[in-house]
């Protein structure tokens, strides 16, 4: 599954009520850029960067992103040290994993 398809499926895979407060995520995955807005009821995916300041930013490679989402692989210290993943909120990324159900994709 490619990155665009993952983002396409995000709204339908959102677990309602899993967000404690409205949160905005910005993803830069290779050439793909997406803004994801989450609240208690829904997740909305927008193409590109549609906010000035996202609560949580993730920049990484498509391969590593797919491993994180589809296989639940948490990025390791080596991935971060080598710059394969960049984020302003590691805890926000961990929380994101609990808000979506990507099993079976």
N, C-alpha and C positions, 0 to 999 in steps of 0.2 A: 504494500500500500504506500502511495506517495504522500508527501506532506500536504498537498492541497486537499486530498481526499480526507485526511485526518481532520483538518479544519472544517471541511464540509460536513462531517459527521458529528462534530462537537456538540451542536445544540441538541441533537436527539440523544446523545449519550450523557448529557448532564444529569446529575443526581439532584433533584429538587430539594431545596432546604439545606444543602451542604455548605453554602456560603454563609458565613456569619455576618458579613457586611458587604455592601457593593464593592467590587474590586475590579480593577482594569489591568489586563495583562497585555504586553506588547511582545510579539515574537518576531525575530529576524532569523529565519531558518534558511541558510544559503541565500538564494535569490527571492525566496518567499517572505512576504511581510504581512502580518496580520495583527489586528487588535481584537481582543476578546474581552467583552464586558460581562461580568457575572453578578447576579444578585440572588436572593433566596429562591426566586421563581424560575429563572431562565439564564442561559448563556447565549450571548449574541456574538457572532463572528463578523468582523468587518475587514475587508481587504485593505491593506496598507496601514500606515500609521495615522490613526484618526484622533488621537489625543496628544496633547503636549507633554503631559507627565503621567505615565502609567505607574500603577502601584508596584508592579513587578515586571521586569524586563528579562527576556531570555534571548541570547544570541548563541547559536550553535550550528553544527552541520546537520544536513538532512538525515544522515545515517544515525548519528547519536540521538537526534530527536525521536526518530522512529523507534529506536531501542528503548528510550525512556517511556514513550507512550504505549507502545504495543507490547513490550516485554517487561515493563516495570523496572528497567535497569536504572538505578540511581547513578548519576555521574560520580566518578571517584575523584580523589584529590589530584591524581595525575592528569585527568581530563581538564580540571580547572587550572592546574599549574601550567599546562601546555597551551592554555588559551582555547581549548576546544569548546568550552562553555563559559559564557559570561552572564552574570546576573547581578542585579542590585538587591535581591531578596531571596536567598536560598530557602528560607522557611516558607516563603510564598510559593515557591516551586513545589516543595513537599506537600503543601496543602492542596495545590492544584491536582495532584495525583489522586487525591481522595474525592474529588468533585466529579470525576468522569468515569464511566465504565466502558473501557475499551476491550474487555475480554471477548474473545471470539472473532475479532476482526482480522 
